């Protein structure tokens, strides 16, 4: 099976799955080596790694360039965080066509206005009309180059402070418009509204969550409620930020790198992760002996 087929099988599996964020090729390799069945190419994490805010400050082509490196680095499927589609239906078509050409397994599109703002930033979060978002879902489905490419509709209804009933109404329309799964998002510290949504959804199609703010809820509780995919949405980026801050401060304070080696990866670990030995084997195969 290709990556699109494998991700579609994961999405529709009766066994719930957990996937982890990556924001470049190296972090994607770490996700794969840890044993995760797929990679979440996070918009927040990729933007942050570029020194930009998660409000469409990075262009869609910049984000897609990183996503291509992520996909090329691993054999597991990659799900791309497509924000609100980087514009209208036409932008969605261009993005999905490129993702399909790269072999990326699917896209998550959210029903916010463009430019979007990260869901956890305080303030108003505006949604597009249901009809406009239905058009984006249909445009994505029509533009995909692989029939198994997945289009996931992420509703930000709860982020916008609206009701579970409104989230259900929107999700049902998105499902009928052709979404392969629904991504229901919340920023509350408990999973009450997510569990209520899942119960009322009644497994009409797969459900996806990113429990960033309600991380203390056992994954099994979410799975039993009908959640299919649990996204660890930004954790490698945040882990790397913390580690780099600590290392930079230690080096600056000591005015030396002599004491830091026990806290950081060895160069051998870097070389092994990026498979430098393959280059040596390839050199023997392809370089003529004179």
PyMOL commands that set and color helices and strands:
alter all, ss='L'
color gray80, all
select helices_A, chain A and resi 3-11+25-34+43-49+60-73+89-102+130-143+164-177+192-201+219-225+235-254+261-263+267-273+276-286
alter helices_A, ss='H'
color red, helices_A
select strands_A, chain A and resi 17-22+38-41+77-81+106-110+150-155+181-184+206-209+229-232
alter strands_A, ss='S'
color yellow, strands_A
deselect
rebuild
show_as cartoon
